[in-house]
């Protein structure tokens, strides 16, 4: 089993936006993925529409914090605020998942979010850091 996930977004709902192309490609092949959103980056109706569209295509909507901080230096409100925002946008309960910004976690984060599945990964593709497709 492979879990496919994307984080950061939203970028908007125009047909040629990266997110929309990814959502459509996944949905058209009958697959599903998890989209982890940063709450403060969903800052327009267009970006809200992307989240709604992803949800309507069967994608799992989940949390990547409110402002993308190192959570070892912030509070659980980073989760709560975005969870409420996503709930308001999709009209349903988002997944109780948190993709940890920078994969940063410690016992305080684990304790504050003990009822949330904290997501990390075994391979960081470095795509966010400008890695070329050959490097990825």
Secondary structure, 3 states (H helix, E strand, C coil): CCCCEEEECCCCCCCCCHHHHHHHHHHHCCCCCEEEECHHHCCCHHHHHHHHHHHHCCCEEEECCCCCCCHHHCCCHHHHHHHHHHHHHHCCCCCCEEECHHHCCCHHHHHHCCCCEEECCCCCCCHHHCCCCCCC
